[in-house]
Amino acid sequence: MNGTPYRELLAQQGGGFTEPEVRDLLAAVLPQLMHLHQQGTAHGGVSPDTLVHDSISQHTHLIPAQPLTDSSYLAPECLQTGQATATGDVYGLGVTLLTLLTGQSPLVLQPSPGIWNWRAYCSVSHPLAALIDKTIAFHSQLRFADAMQVFQALQTLSEPYHSSAPTADPPTQTTPYTTPTSSATVPVAPIAASSTANLTAHRRFPWPWVAMGAASLLLLSLVSLAAARFLNPSREPVSPSPTDSASELSPLPDAQLPDADAIADPSDSPNLDTDNPLRKSLFPK
């Protein structure tokens, strides 16, 4: 088939392709891959060498794989098994898109297996970047299953392309009744005003604090007085009455008190010599 491979077109251009050109390439190649996959076959060698552009008809065609296909465009599982699969064709198509967008070799864009560093070499929209990332996933379970899924994903890209510069992130949706410029101040203003009013009211009317202080002083005075009376009780001197002194001096009644003269009489006292039996006893010398 007459045409120029995209590898030569990339070298002639001297730089990467733009995003509109890559989208047009996908729209032209995916139906051809879908036809193969629906028949139960796989291409097995999608690369910039098997994509050719006919300058006369302005169409892009997918030609059969060459015997010596660059292994950088083969999926990891295809390198191990040596068998072509539909998901392997999706991987080869994704690596081809990266080469055309960046103008770099897959060996440069993939410093280690499964690690791609292609965004630093080109600027594309976020939807297309997400689509490409899914086509070049290291594990086949994380990729598109066939060209049909890639085509459906391409049709559902919601963000139209206007320039090759990266688009900004979509604006964050705000909640109702708020605006981006006043959402941070609307709920705060009433709270700040009420706090200031309450503080001013407390400063203007200090009578509660005065009443509390007076009650505290009164209570403290009562407690101090009670403690002083308990620790130092007052003792009043008691003057003895005449009856008390008499009772203390003579505990017995007057009738029972003995006569001092009768006691002093020696005739009435008992005879100590006659009553003592030891005085009549004789003791050996």
C-alpha positions as a Markdown table, in Angstrom:
| # | Residue | x | y | z |
|---|---|---|---|---|
| 1 | Met | 0.0 | 0.0 | 0.0 |
| 2 | Asn | 1.3 | 3.4 | -1.0 |
| 3 | Gly | 1.9 | 5.8 | 1.9 |
| 4 | Thr | 4.5 | 7.1 | 4.3 |
| 5 | Pro | 4.9 | 5.4 | 7.7 |
| 6 | Tyr | 4.4 | 7.6 | 10.7 |
| 7 | Arg | 7.9 | 7.0 | 11.9 |
| 8 | Glu | 9.2 | 8.8 | 8.8 |
| 9 | Leu | 6.5 | 11.5 | 9.2 |
| 10 | Leu | 7.7 | 12.1 | 12.7 |
| 11 | Ala | 11.3 | 12.4 | 11.6 |
| 12 | Gln | 10.3 | 14.8 | 8.8 |
| 13 | Gln | 8.2 | 17.0 | 11.1 |
| 14 | Gly | 11.0 | 17.3 | 13.6 |
| 15 | Gly | 8.7 | 17.2 | 16.7 |
| 16 | Gly | 5.7 | 15.6 | 18.1 |
| 17 | Phe | 2.2 | 15.6 | 16.7 |
| 18 | Thr | -0.6 | 17.7 | 18.1 |
| 19 | Glu | -3.6 | 16.4 | 20.0 |
| 20 | Pro | -6.0 | 17.0 | 17.1 |
| 21 | Glu | -3.8 | 15.0 | 14.8 |
| 22 | Val | -3.6 | 12.1 | 17.3 |
| 23 | Arg | -7.3 | 12.1 | 17.8 |
| 24 | Asp | -7.8 | 11.9 | 14.0 |
| 25 | Leu | -5.3 | 9.1 | 13.9 |
| 26 | Leu | -7.3 | 7.2 | 16.5 |
| 27 | Ala | -10.6 | 7.7 | 14.7 |
| 28 | Ala | -9.0 | 6.3 | 11.5 |
| 29 | Val | -7.2 | 3.3 | 13.0 |
| 30 | Leu | -9.6 | 2.0 | 15.7 |
| 31 | Pro | -12.3 | 0.9 | 13.1 |
| 32 | Gln | -9.6 | -1.2 | 11.4 |
| 33 | Leu | -8.5 | -2.8 | 14.6 |
| 34 | Met | -12.1 | -3.4 | 15.6 |
| 35 | His | -12.7 | -5.3 | 12.4 |
| 36 | Leu | -9.8 | -7.6 | 13.2 |
| 37 | His | -10.8 | -8.2 | 16.8 |
| 38 | Gln | -14.4 | -8.9 | 15.9 |
| 39 | Gln | -13.1 | -11.7 | 13.7 |
| 40 | Gly | -11.2 | -13.2 | 16.6 |
| 41 | Thr | -7.8 | -12.2 | 15.3 |
| 42 | Ala | -5.1 | -9.7 | 16.4 |
| 43 | His | -2.7 | -7.6 | 14.5 |
| 44 | Gly | 0.3 | -8.3 | 16.7 |
| 45 | Gly | 2.6 | -5.4 | 15.7 |
| 46 | Val | 0.9 | -2.0 | 16.0 |
| 47 | Ser | 3.7 | 0.6 | 15.8 |
| 48 | Pro | 4.7 | 3.8 | 13.9 |
| 49 | Asp | 6.0 | 1.5 | 11.2 |
| 50 | Thr | 2.7 | -0.2 | 10.5 |
| 51 | Leu | 0.7 | 3.0 | 10.4 |
| 52 | Val | 1.0 | 4.7 | 7.0 |
| 53 | His | -0.5 | 7.9 | 5.8 |
| 54 | Asp | -1.7 | 8.2 | 2.1 |
| 55 | Ser | -1.0 | 11.7 | 1.0 |
| 56 | Ile | -3.3 | 11.4 | -2.0 |
| 57 | Ser | -6.4 | 10.1 | -0.2 |
| 58 | Gln | -5.5 | 11.7 | 3.2 |
| 59 | His | -6.3 | 8.4 | 4.9 |
| 60 | Thr | -4.4 | 6.5 | 7.5 |
| 61 | His | -4.1 | 2.7 | 7.0 |
| 62 | Leu | -3.0 | -0.1 | 9.2 |
| 63 | Ile | -0.7 | -2.4 | 7.3 |
| 64 | Pro | 0.3 | -6.0 | 8.3 |
| 65 | Ala | 3.0 | -6.4 | 10.9 |
| 66 | Gln | 6.6 | -6.6 | 9.7 |
| 67 | Pro | 8.7 | -9.7 | 10.6 |
| 68 | Leu | 11.1 | -7.5 | 12.6 |
| 69 | Thr | 8.8 | -5.5 | 14.8 |
| 70 | Asp | 10.3 | -3.2 | 17.5 |
| 71 | Ser | 9.8 | -5.1 | 20.8 |
| 72 | Ser | 9.3 | -1.7 | 22.6 |
| 73 | Tyr | 5.7 | -1.7 | 21.2 |
| 74 | Leu | 4.8 | -5.2 | 22.3 |
| 75 | Ala | 2.9 | -5.9 | 25.5 |
| 76 | Pro | 4.8 | -7.6 | 28.4 |
| 77 | Glu | 2.6 | -10.7 | 28.2 |
| 78 | Cys | 3.1 | -10.9 | 24.4 |
| 79 | Leu | 6.8 | -10.8 | 24.9 |
| 80 | Gln | 6.6 | -13.8 | 27.2 |
| 81 | Thr | 4.1 | -15.9 | 25.3 |
| 82 | Gly | 4.9 | -14.8 | 21.7 |
| 83 | Gln | 1.2 | -14.7 | 20.9 |
| 84 | Ala | -0.7 | -11.7 | 19.6 |
| 85 | Thr | -3.8 | -10.7 | 21.5 |
| 86 | Ala | -6.4 | -7.9 | 21.3 |
| 87 | Thr | -5.3 | -6.3 | 24.5 |
| 88 | Gly | -1.7 | -6.5 | 23.2 |
| 89 | Asp | -2.8 | -4.5 | 20.2 |
| 90 | Val | -4.3 | -1.9 | 22.5 |
| 91 | Tyr | -0.9 | -1.7 | 24.3 |
| 92 | Gly | 1.0 | -1.2 | 21.0 |
| 93 | Leu | -1.5 | 1.5 | 19.9 |
| 94 | Gly | -1.0 | 3.4 | 23.2 |
| 95 | Val | 2.8 | 3.3 | 23.0 |
| 96 | Thr | 2.6 | 4.5 | 19.3 |
| 97 | Leu | 0.5 | 7.5 | 20.4 |
| 98 | Leu | 3.1 | 8.4 | 23.0 |
| 99 | Thr | 5.9 | 8.2 | 20.5 |
| 100 | Leu | 3.9 | 10.5 | 18.1 |
| 101 | Leu | 3.0 | 13.0 | 20.8 |
| 102 | Thr | 6.4 | 13.3 | 22.4 |
| 103 | Gly | 8.7 | 12.5 | 19.6 |
| 104 | Gln | 10.7 | 10.2 | 22.0 |
| 105 | Ser | 11.5 | 6.6 | 21.9 |
| 106 | Pro | 9.6 | 4.2 | 24.3 |
| 107 | Leu | 12.9 | 3.4 | 25.9 |
| 108 | Val | 13.2 | 7.1 | 27.0 |
| 109 | Leu | 9.6 | 7.3 | 28.0 |
| 110 | Gln | 9.7 | 4.1 | 30.1 |
| 111 | Pro | 12.8 | 4.1 | 32.3 |
| 112 | Ser | 11.7 | 0.9 | 34.0 |
| 113 | Pro | 9.0 | -1.7 | 33.2 |
| 114 | Gly | 5.6 | -0.4 | 34.0 |
| 115 | Ile | 6.9 | 3.2 | 34.9 |
| 116 | Trp | 6.1 | 5.8 | 32.2 |
| 117 | Asn | 7.3 | 9.4 | 32.2 |
| 118 | Trp | 5.7 | 10.8 | 29.1 |
| 119 | Arg | 3.7 | 13.8 | 30.4 |
| 120 | Ala | 6.9 | 15.9 | 30.8 |
| 121 | Tyr | 7.4 | 15.8 | 27.0 |
| 122 | Cys | 4.0 | 16.9 | 25.7 |
| 123 | Ser | 0.8 | 18.7 | 26.7 |
| 124 | Val | -2.6 | 17.0 | 26.2 |
| 125 | Ser | -6.0 | 17.3 | 27.7 |
| 126 | His | -6.8 | 15.3 | 30.8 |
| 127 | Pro | -9.4 | 13.0 | 29.2 |
| 128 | Leu | -7.0 | 11.9 | 26.4 |
| 129 | Ala | -4.2 | 11.5 | 28.9 |
| 130 | Ala | -6.4 | 9.2 | 31.0 |
| 131 | Leu | -7.3 | 7.2 | 27.9 |
| 132 | Ile | -3.6 | 6.7 | 26.9 |
| 133 | Asp | -2.6 | 5.7 | 30.5 |
| 134 | Lys | -5.2 | 2.9 | 30.4 |
| 135 | Thr | -3.9 | 1.6 | 27.1 |
| 136 | Ile | -0.3 | 1.3 | 28.3 |
| 137 | Ala | -1.1 | -0.3 | 31.7 |
| 138 | Phe | 1.5 | -3.0 | 32.6 |
| 139 | His | -1.1 | -5.7 | 33.5 |
| 140 | Ser | -3.5 | -6.7 | 30.8 |
| 141 | Gln | -6.4 | -6.8 | 33.2 |
| 142 | Leu | -6.1 | -3.0 | 33.7 |
| 143 | Arg | -6.2 | -2.2 | 30.0 |
| 144 | Phe | -9.0 | -1.9 | 27.5 |
| 145 | Ala | -10.0 | -5.4 | 26.4 |
| 146 | Asp | -10.1 | -4.6 | 22.7 |
| 147 | Ala | -10.3 | -1.8 | 20.2 |
| 148 | Met | -14.1 | -1.5 | 20.7 |
| 149 | Gln | -13.6 | -0.4 | 24.3 |
| 150 | Val | -11.0 | 2.2 | 23.2 |
| 151 | Phe | -13.3 | 3.5 | 20.5 |
| 152 | Gln | -16.2 | 3.9 | 23.0 |
| 153 | Ala | -13.9 | 5.7 | 25.4 |
| 154 | Leu | -12.8 | 8.0 | 22.6 |
| 155 | Gln | -16.4 | 8.8 | 21.8 |
| 156 | Thr | -17.2 | 9.6 | 25.5 |
| 157 | Leu | -14.4 | 12.2 | 25.9 |
| 158 | Ser | -16.5 | 15.0 | 27.3 |
| 159 | Glu | -13.9 | 17.7 | 27.0 |
| 160 | Pro | -13.5 | 19.2 | 23.5 |
| 161 | Tyr | -10.0 | 20.1 | 22.4 |
| 162 | His | -9.2 | 23.7 | 21.6 |
| 163 | Ser | -5.4 | 23.9 | 22.0 |
| 164 | Ser | -2.4 | 21.7 | 22.7 |
| 165 | Ala | -1.9 | 23.3 | 26.1 |
| 166 | Pro | -3.0 | 21.4 | 29.1 |
| 167 | Thr | -6.5 | 22.3 | 30.2 |
| 168 | Ala | -7.2 | 23.5 | 33.8 |
| 169 | Asp | -8.9 | 21.3 | 36.3 |
| 170 | Pro | -12.7 | 21.6 | 36.2 |
| 171 | Pro | -14.0 | 24.2 | 38.8 |
| 172 | Thr | -15.1 | 22.8 | 42.1 |
| 173 | Gln | -18.8 | 22.8 | 42.6 |
| 174 | Thr | -20.0 | 24.9 | 45.4 |
| 175 | Thr | -22.8 | 24.1 | 47.7 |
| 176 | Pro | -26.1 | 26.0 | 47.3 |
| 177 | Tyr | -26.6 | 29.5 | 48.8 |
| 178 | Thr | -22.8 | 30.1 | 48.8 |
| 179 | Thr | -20.5 | 31.7 | 46.3 |
| 180 | Pro | -16.7 | 31.1 | 45.9 |
| 181 | Thr | -15.9 | 34.6 | 47.1 |
| 182 | Ser | -18.1 | 34.7 | 50.1 |
| 183 | Ser | -18.3 | 31.1 | 51.3 |
| 184 | Ala | -15.5 | 31.6 | 53.8 |
| 185 | Thr | -17.0 | 34.7 | 55.3 |
| 186 | Val | -20.8 | 34.3 | 55.3 |
| 187 | Pro | -21.1 | 31.8 | 58.1 |
| 188 | Val | -18.4 | 33.5 | 60.2 |
| 189 | Ala | -19.7 | 37.0 | 60.2 |
| 190 | Pro | -22.8 | 36.4 | 62.4 |
| 191 | Ile | -20.8 | 34.4 | 64.9 |
| 192 | Ala | -18.2 | 37.1 | 65.3 |
| 193 | Ala | -20.8 | 39.8 | 65.7 |
| 194 | Ser | -22.6 | 37.9 | 68.5 |
| 195 | Ser | -19.4 | 37.1 | 70.3 |
| 196 | Thr | -18.5 | 40.8 | 70.3 |
| 197 | Ala | -21.9 | 41.9 | 71.5 |
| 198 | Asn | -21.8 | 39.4 | 74.4 |
| 199 | Leu | -18.3 | 40.5 | 75.4 |
| 200 | Thr | -19.4 | 44.2 | 75.4 |
| 201 | Ala | -22.5 | 43.4 | 77.5 |
| 202 | His | -20.4 | 41.7 | 80.1 |
| 203 | Arg | -18.0 | 44.5 | 80.3 |
| 204 | Arg | -20.8 | 47.1 | 80.6 |
| 205 | Phe | -22.7 | 45.5 | 83.4 |
| 206 | Pro | -20.2 | 44.1 | 86.1 |
| 207 | Trp | -22.8 | 43.9 | 88.9 |
| 208 | Pro | -23.0 | 40.1 | 88.9 |
| 209 | Trp | -19.3 | 39.9 | 89.8 |
| 210 | Val | -19.7 | 42.5 | 92.5 |
| 211 | Ala | -22.6 | 40.5 | 94.1 |
| 212 | Met | -20.6 | 37.3 | 94.0 |
| 213 | Gly | -17.6 | 39.1 | 95.6 |
| 214 | Ala | -19.8 | 40.5 | 98.5 |
| 215 | Ala | -21.4 | 37.1 | 99.1 |
| 216 | Ser | -18.0 | 35.5 | 99.2 |
| 217 | Leu | -16.6 | 38.0 | 101.7 |
| 218 | Leu | -19.7 | 37.5 | 104.0 |
| 219 | Leu | -19.4 | 33.8 | 103.9 |
| 220 | Leu | -15.7 | 34.0 | 104.7 |
| 221 | Ser | -16.3 | 36.2 | 107.7 |
| 222 | Leu | -18.9 | 33.8 | 109.1 |
| 223 | Val | -16.6 | 30.9 | 108.7 |
| 224 | Ser | -13.7 | 32.8 | 110.4 |
| 225 | Leu | -15.9 | 33.8 | 113.4 |
| 226 | Ala | -17.2 | 30.3 | 113.9 |
| 227 | Ala | -13.7 | 28.9 | 113.8 |
| 228 | Ala | -12.4 | 31.4 | 116.3 |
| 229 | Arg | -15.2 | 30.6 | 118.8 |
| 230 | Phe | -14.5 | 26.9 | 118.5 |
| 231 | Leu | -10.8 | 27.2 | 119.0 |
| 232 | Asn | -10.8 | 29.8 | 121.8 |
| 233 | Pro | -13.9 | 29.5 | 123.9 |
| 234 | Ser | -14.5 | 32.3 | 126.6 |
| 235 | Arg | -14.4 | 31.3 | 130.2 |
| 236 | Glu | -16.0 | 33.5 | 132.9 |
| 237 | Pro | -14.7 | 33.4 | 136.5 |
| 238 | Val | -17.0 | 31.8 | 139.0 |
| 239 | Ser | -17.1 | 33.4 | 142.5 |
| 240 | Pro | -17.7 | 30.9 | 145.3 |
| 241 | Ser | -20.8 | 31.3 | 147.4 |
| 242 | Pro | -20.8 | 31.1 | 151.3 |
| 243 | Thr | -22.7 | 27.8 | 151.1 |
| 244 | Asp | -20.2 | 26.3 | 148.7 |
| 245 | Ser | -17.2 | 27.2 | 151.0 |
| 246 | Ala | -18.9 | 25.8 | 154.0 |
| 247 | Ser | -19.8 | 22.6 | 152.2 |
| 248 | Glu | -16.2 | 22.2 | 151.1 |
| 249 | Leu | -14.8 | 22.7 | 154.6 |
| 250 | Ser | -17.2 | 20.5 | 156.4 |
| 251 | Pro | -18.6 | 17.7 | 154.3 |
| 252 | Leu | -20.5 | 16.3 | 157.4 |
| 253 | Pro | -23.5 | 17.9 | 159.0 |
| 254 | Asp | -23.0 | 20.0 | 162.2 |
| 255 | Ala | -24.7 | 17.4 | 164.4 |
| 256 | Gln | -22.2 | 14.7 | 163.5 |
| 257 | Leu | -19.0 | 16.7 | 164.0 |
| 258 | Pro | -17.0 | 15.5 | 167.0 |
| 259 | Asp | -16.2 | 17.9 | 169.9 |
| 260 | Ala | -12.6 | 19.0 | 169.9 |
| 261 | Asp | -12.5 | 19.2 | 173.8 |
| 262 | Ala | -13.8 | 15.7 | 174.2 |
| 263 | Ile | -11.1 | 14.3 | 172.0 |
| 264 | Ala | -8.5 | 16.2 | 173.8 |
| 265 | Asp | -9.5 | 14.7 | 177.3 |
| 266 | Pro | -7.0 | 12.0 | 178.2 |
| 267 | Ser | -9.5 | 10.3 | 180.6 |
| 268 | Asp | -11.8 | 9.4 | 177.8 |
| 269 | Ser | -9.0 | 8.1 | 175.6 |
| 270 | Pro | -8.3 | 4.3 | 175.6 |
| 271 | Asn | -5.6 | 2.9 | 177.9 |
| 272 | Leu | -2.8 | 2.0 | 175.7 |
| 273 | Asp | -0.8 | 0.1 | 178.3 |
| 274 | Thr | -3.5 | -2.2 | 179.5 |
| 275 | Asp | -4.9 | -2.9 | 176.1 |
| 276 | Asn | -1.5 | -3.9 | 174.6 |
| 277 | Pro | -0.9 | -7.6 | 175.4 |
| 278 | Leu | 2.7 | -7.4 | 174.4 |
| 279 | Arg | 3.7 | -5.3 | 177.4 |
| 280 | Lys | 2.8 | -8.1 | 179.9 |
| 281 | Ser | 4.8 | -10.8 | 178.0 |
| 282 | Leu | 8.3 | -11.9 | 179.1 |
| 283 | Phe | 10.9 | -12.3 | 176.5 |
| 284 | Pro | 14.3 | -14.1 | 177.1 |
| 285 | Lys | 17.2 | -11.8 | 177.3 |
